[in-house]
Amino acid sequence: MTTPIQAATLQLTDTGIPFSSAFDDVYHSDEGGIGQAHHVFMAGNDLPARWQGKQQWVILETGFGLGLNFLATWQTWRADPQRCGTLHFISLEKYPFSKADLQTLHAQWPELAPLATELQAQWPLLVPGQHRLHLDAGRVCLTLVFGDALEAVPKLVAEVDTFYLDGFAPSKNPELWSPTLFKQIARLAAPGATAATYTVAAIVREGIQSAGFRWEKRPGYGKKRDMLVAHYQNPRPSYLKRHPHQRAIVLGAGLAGTSVAQRLASRGWAITVLDRRDRPAQECSGNPVGALLPLMSKDDNRQSRLSRASLLYAWRHLQQIAPQADWWRCNGVLHQASDDKDLDHQAQVVAALGLPTDFVCMLDAIAASTRIGHLVSRGGWWFGQGGWANPGSICQANLLASPQVQTVFNCEVARIHWHTDQAQWQCLSATGELIAEAPVLVLANAGDGHLFEASQHLPLSKAWRQLTYVAAGQTTDLQHVVCGEGYITPAWRGIRAIGASETKQQAPDTPGHHNNLRLAEGLLPGFTSHLDASGQAGRVSYRPATPDRLPIVGPLADLVAFNPRKHHRPALMPRLPGLYALLGLGARGLTWSALMAELLASQIHAEPLPLERDLVDAVDPARFLIRAQAGADTLQSNGEYLD
């Protein structure tokens, strides 16, 4: 069960230093937080010299606090003409400040105002988990981790060059200086990693030494006589596998394909997108309007956590690629309960999770009717961070975001082949003609992603759904998505979407429209009662789904090398060189696609991952092989398995 996040309380000492009553300690030295950041954390880690000329540099900070270490590091990075290509800054915080309090605190340092303003504009809601922010045109990547460090650090997936050990004093917050945490820091340490901190307390010296670091004292900052720097002494080869040639083919031009193309192109990759249709978003991503909203569970399971992170990242992504567009709105979604029992369950979930009311709250029928401007049948969850978008416009914006993305339409890839001598994947037509080749290939072609020999083990199913189009003028105005048993969207370019009924047909028919209108009436009485089902337009499309209703994201397993007795965890699984998948987005492609693309791009580009290890494993393509073997082992142990 996830622990709710408690915001820090803005308090100042008599001398104006930010103070934490929870830990009875100040956030930075009396001599100044910026000076401390430069002297202790940057100079203590020999920055900026060590990042110069590198493709990327990764810093992990154990306490974000006011964000001064981050802002000062970012400022130094910007001023360095020899800076690394990308600065990754991962920072943990159990008690983050609200956006309003950060704005108040940052006003004390006007020299940081441009950077602080950019940070504040993306500051996330205070919900548990990882939050990835792309700053400075994507060249600075801040991954905020809200939660307890002892729980969060073991789930980080990164290779860290520099550690800023900056929790409250060991006497005030000993958990943050424990041997358990230092052991995890050593696990994350890259070859040649260093650490620095303002304290030389015995618990720190002993803990960091026991984890494999050699420490030394240096002159401290301000009134502190000493500070500590440390060098990792257990060298090991980097586990990161970087692709020497940054070229990739992405198969599919829907939400999945265009999203991963955009995220890779933002890292400097040259991308070729192939699609069998004549333009983007013509199959699963072809609906005129879709909803963005999370899943919720009382135990905050992996699906719930993953969808929450995906939703919040999706809005940041849209704000960056199309900030002024009229084809998306983050204006709230009403998820109606199906009956009184379900309404009670929804209330229990909200109470159990303790999420901010800006993210989710309960509305009764009266409040819900007032909020959306139409009588509703009953209340339910109000997702303040929910909304709607036109999928096709997202796909176009993704493709136009970088000149390094090329598209080839009207081409059907019938076969893929790994050319060992050239170390490239080749995409071939039905006649064997070479369409494109590159060292990396991403399968993002929805329900057809499992039709190749290398991906045929992926359990993708096609669930066909019918959507009904209703002209905006045929109904009263509706500005918010309303969903439950069915859904109704706002109108975009004069058309609203109502759906979505199961069907076995591949063309819309009157019975399907009738069922969709019936579902709409169940949500908003009187909204569609006057409409004739036989006079409506619509479309039928399929939703490629997995058995666990989670996406498939990551490198594909090498089935020939797979040994079920040895490869029982994703981290141990042998992988095919350069072959990846982003599939199985199901009915929530708008919600999943951006963050899943960022996850995959981070894996391909050998960067820190934007999600916790258990969530990365939950979407790993290899999970189905591992589960199948686990099921076989269970049968065998019960005497029910025969070779």
Secondary structure as the mmCIF struct_conf table of DSSP 4:
data_model
#
loop_
_struct_conf.conf_type_id
_struct_conf.id
_struct_conf.beg_label_comp_id
_struct_conf.beg_label_asym_id
_struct_conf.beg_label_seq_id
_struct_conf.end_label_comp_id
_struct_conf.end_label_asym_id
_struct_conf.end_label_seq_id
HELX_LH_PP_P HELX_LH_PP_P1 THR A 2 ILE A 5
HELX_LH_PP_P HELX_LH_PP_P2 ALA A 7 THR A 9
STRN STRN1 LEU A 12 LEU A 12
TURN_TY1_P TURN_TY1_P1 ASP A 14 THR A 15
BEND BEND1 GLY A 16 GLY A 16
STRN STRN2 PRO A 18 PRO A 18
STRN STRN3 PHE A 19 SER A 20
TURN_TY1_P TURN_TY1_P2 SER A 21 ASP A 24
STRN STRN4 ASP A 25 VAL A 26
BEND BEND2 TYR A 27 HIS A 28
TURN_TY1_P TURN_TY1_P3 ASP A 30 GLU A 31
HELX_RH_AL_P HELX_RH_AL_P1 GLY A 33 GLN A 36
HELX_RH_PI_P HELX_RH_PI_P1 ALA A 37 MET A 42
HELX_RH_3T_P HELX_RH_3T_P1 ALA A 43 ASN A 45
TURN_TY1_P TURN_TY1_P4 ASP A 46 PRO A 48
HELX_RH_3T_P HELX_RH_3T_P2 ALA A 49 TRP A 51
TURN_TY1_P TURN_TY1_P5 GLN A 52 GLY A 53
BEND BEND3 GLN A 55 GLN A 55
STRN STRN5 GLN A 56 GLU A 61
BEND BEND4 THR A 62 THR A 62
TURN_TY1_P TURN_TY1_P6 GLY A 65 LEU A 66
BEND BEND5 GLY A 67 GLY A 67
HELX_RH_AL_P HELX_RH_AL_P2 LEU A 68 ALA A 79
TURN_TY1_P TURN_TY1_P7 PRO A 81 GLN A 82
BEND BEND6 GLY A 85 GLY A 85
STRN STRN6 THR A 86 GLU A 93
BEND BEND7 LYS A 94 TYR A 95
HELX_LH_PP_P HELX_LH_PP_P3 PRO A 96 SER A 98
HELX_RH_AL_P HELX_RH_AL_P3 LYS A 99 HIS A 106
TURN_TY1_P TURN_TY1_P8 ALA A 107 GLN A 108
HELX_RH_3T_P HELX_RH_3T_P3 PRO A 110 LEU A 112
HELX_RH_AL_P HELX_RH_AL_P4 ALA A 113 GLN A 122
HELX_LH_PP_P HELX_LH_PP_P4 TRP A 123 LEU A 125
BEND BEND8 LEU A 126 LEU A 126
BEND BEND9 PRO A 128 PRO A 128
STRN STRN7 GLY A 129 LEU A 135
TURN_TY1_P TURN_TY1_P9 ASP A 136 ARG A 139
STRN STRN8 VAL A 140 PHE A 146
BEND BEND10 GLY A 147 GLY A 147
HELX_RH_AL_P HELX_RH_AL_P5 ALA A 149 ALA A 152
HELX_RH_3T_P HELX_RH_3T_P4 VAL A 153 LYS A 155
STRN STRN9 VAL A 160 LEU A 165
BEND BEND11 PHE A 168 PHE A 168
TURN_TY1_P TURN_TY1_P10 PRO A 170 LYS A 172
HELX_RH_3T_P HELX_RH_3T_P5 PRO A 174 TRP A 177
BEND BEND12 SER A 178 SER A 178
HELX_RH_AL_P HELX_RH_AL_P6 PRO A 179 LEU A 188
STRN STRN10 ALA A 189 THR A 197
BEND BEND13 TYR A 198 TYR A 198
HELX_RH_AL_P HELX_RH_AL_P7 ALA A 202 SER A 210
TURN_TY1_P TURN_TY1_P11 ALA A 211 GLY A 212
STRN STRN11 PHE A 213 PRO A 219
BEND BEND14 TYR A 221 TYR A 221
TURN_TY1_P TURN_TY1_P12 GLY A 222 LYS A 223
BEND BEND15 ARG A 225 ARG A 225
STRN STRN12 ASP A 226 TYR A 232
BEND BEND16 ASN A 234 ASN A 234
BEND BEND17 PRO A 244 HIS A 245
STRN STRN13 ARG A 247 LEU A 251
BEND BEND18 GLY A 254 GLY A 254
HELX_RH_AL_P HELX_RH_AL_P8 LEU A 255 ALA A 265
TURN_TY1_P TURN_TY1_P13 SER A 266 GLY A 268
STRN STRN14 ALA A 270 LEU A 274
BEND BEND19 ARG A 276 ALA A 281
BEND BEND20 GLU A 283 GLU A 283
TURN_TY1_P TURN_TY1_P14 CYS A 284 SER A 285
BEND BEND21 PRO A 288 PRO A 288
STRN STRN15 GLY A 290 LEU A 292
TURN_TY1_P TURN_TY1_P15 LYS A 298 ASP A 299
HELX_RH_AL_P HELX_RH_AL_P9 ARG A 302 ILE A 321
TURN_TY1_P TURN_TY1_P16 PRO A 323 GLN A 324
BEND BEND22 ASP A 326 TRP A 327
STRN STRN16 TRP A 328 ARG A 329
STRN STRN17 VAL A 333 GLN A 336
BEND BEND23 SER A 338 ASP A 339
HELX_RH_AL_P HELX_RH_AL_P10 ASP A 340 LEU A 353
TURN_TY1_P TURN_TY1_P17 THR A 357 PHE A 359
STRN STRN18 VAL A 360 LEU A 363
HELX_RH_AL_P HELX_RH_AL_P11 ALA A 365 ILE A 372
TURN_TY1_P TURN_TY1_P18 GLY A 373 GLY A 373
BEND BEND24 HIS A 374 HIS A 374
BEND BEND25 SER A 377 ARG A 378
STRN STRN19 GLY A 380 PHE A 383
TURN_TY1_P TURN_TY1_P19 GLY A 384 GLN A 385
STRN STRN20 GLY A 387 ALA A 389
HELX_RH_AL_P HELX_RH_AL_P12 PRO A 391 LEU A 400
TURN_TY1_P TURN_TY1_P20 ALA A 401 ALA A 401
TURN_TY1_P TURN_TY1_P21 PRO A 403 GLN A 404
STRN STRN21 VAL A 405 VAL A 408
BEND BEND26 ASN A 410 ASN A 410
STRN STRN22 ARG A 415 HIS A 419
TURN_TY1_P TURN_TY1_P22 THR A 420 ALA A 423
STRN STRN23 GLN A 424 LEU A 428
TURN_TY1_P TURN_TY1_P23 ALA A 430 THR A 431
STRN STRN24 LEU A 434 ALA A 438
BEND BEND27 PRO A 439 PRO A 439
STRN STRN25 VAL A 440 LEU A 443
HELX_RH_3T_P HELX_RH_3T_P6 ALA A 446 ASP A 448
TURN_TY1_P TURN_TY1_P24 GLY A 449 HIS A 450
BEND BEND28 PHE A 452 PHE A 452
HELX_RH_3T_P HELX_RH_3T_P7 GLU A 453 SER A 455
TURN_TY1_P TURN_TY1_P25 GLN A 456 HIS A 457
BEND BEND29 LEU A 458 LEU A 458
STRN STRN26 SER A 461 ALA A 471
HELX_RH_3T_P HELX_RH_3T_P8 ALA A 472 GLN A 474
BEND BEND30 THR A 475 THR A 475
BEND BEND31 HIS A 480 HIS A 480
STRN STRN27 VAL A 481 CYS A 483
BEND BEND32 GLY A 484 GLY A 486
STRN STRN28 TYR A 487 ILE A 488
STRN STRN29 TRP A 492 TRP A 492
TURN_TY1_P TURN_TY1_P26 ARG A 493 GLY A 494
STRN STRN30 ILE A 495 GLU A 502
BEND BEND33 LYS A 504 LYS A 504
BEND BEND34 GLN A 506 ALA A 507
HELX_RH_AL_P HELX_RH_AL_P13 THR A 510 LEU A 523
BEND BEND35 LEU A 524 LEU A 524
TURN_TY1_P TURN_TY1_P27 PRO A 525 GLY A 526
BEND BEND36 PHE A 527 THR A 528
TURN_TY1_P TURN_TY1_P28 SER A 529 HIS A 530
HELX_RH_3T_P HELX_RH_3T_P9 ALA A 533 GLY A 535
STRN STRN31 ALA A 537 ALA A 545
TURN_TY1_P TURN_TY1_P29 PRO A 547 ASP A 548
BEND BEND37 ARG A 549 ARG A 549
STRN STRN32 ILE A 552 ALA A 557
TURN_TY1_P TURN_TY1_P30 LEU A 559 ALA A 561
TURN_TY1_P TURN_TY1_P31 PRO A 564 LYS A 566
BEND BEND38 ARG A 569 ARG A 569
HELX_RH_3T_P HELX_RH_3T_P10 PRO A 570 LEU A 572
STRN STRN33 ARG A 575 LEU A 583
HELX_RH_3T_P HELX_RH_3T_P11 GLY A 586 ARG A 588
HELX_RH_AL_P HELX_RH_AL_P14 GLY A 589 ILE A 604
TURN_TY1_P TURN_TY1_P32 HIS A 605 ALA A 606
BEND BEND39 PRO A 610 LEU A 611
HELX_RH_AL_P HELX_RH_AL_P15 ARG A 613 ALA A 618
TURN_TY1_P TURN_TY1_P33 VAL A 619 VAL A 619
TURN_TY1_P TURN_TY1_P34 PRO A 621 ALA A 622
HELX_RH_AL_P HELX_RH_AL_P16 ARG A 623 SER A 637
TURN_TY1_P TURN_TY1_P35 ASN A 638 GLY A 639
#
